[in-house]
């Protein structure tokens, strides 16, 4: 088990308040978060080292690097240095030049505000998709499936991040005043 802290990463595809079914499988409900960080940046390097550490714990330092490379080629790791694409092959908004980590947990991750003490609930409205967070993960090798997993343990809301093009918002002028006599 390699406890890993990724600081000031972008939260994307976040199901951190309500567990969602995974691939429509009964009993597969889980919380999840995808974390984006600049490719080759300090947080990406921390994640790469954490995966190597998980492999060293499972297989020893002599075999770890070679086995990790094999898992990375097969996509059996939570980290990707490739931009994520949709079914049409288009790169998701915000993924260009970014590495990503997909982390999951059957238990709801702990969520904290900027002060690192105040717990957050869904009604607080944060963290949200597009916010900057610090994430605490458990990165480990799963012998049953010969893969490395990342479990999201906790998130701390840091602040607002960039809005993604898929996130529509209300703008003044979207509605027009209604005349009272126009009511039926």
C-alpha positions, 0 to 999 in steps of 0.5 A: 500500500502506497499512500499518495498525496497529489496536490493542486490537481484538477477534479474531473468526472467526480462521483464523490457524494453519491456512489454510482454503478460501475458498468451496470453491474449489480453491487458495483456501486462506488465513488470515483474521481478522475484527477488531471495534472500536467503531463511530466509535472511534479504530481505526475511524477509522484504518481509514477513513483507511487505505482513503482513503490506498490510494485516493489512492495508486491514483487521486490525492487529487482522485478518492479520496474519491468513489471510496472512497464508491462502493466502500463502497456496493457492499461492495467494501471490507474494512471494514463499519460494519454489524453482521454477520448470519448467514443468518437475518439475526440479528446475530452475538454481539459485533457490535452497535455494532461496526465490522469488518474482514475481513483475509486472507493466503495466507501465515500471518501472524506471531503474537506474544505480549504481549512483542511478541517471542515467536512464537506457535504453535497449541499456545500456544492464543493468539491465539484467537477472542475475544481482544484483539489488535493487528493489522498490516494491509496495506490496498491497492486491487486494480485487477483487482477494483476493490476495497480489500483488507486483508492480515493481516500480523501479530497480537500477543496482548494479552489475554483478551476477552469470550466469545461465546455460541457458545463453550461451555466445560467447567464442573465438574459436566458429567461425573459420576464413573464407578463401577469396576463400571459398566465393561463 
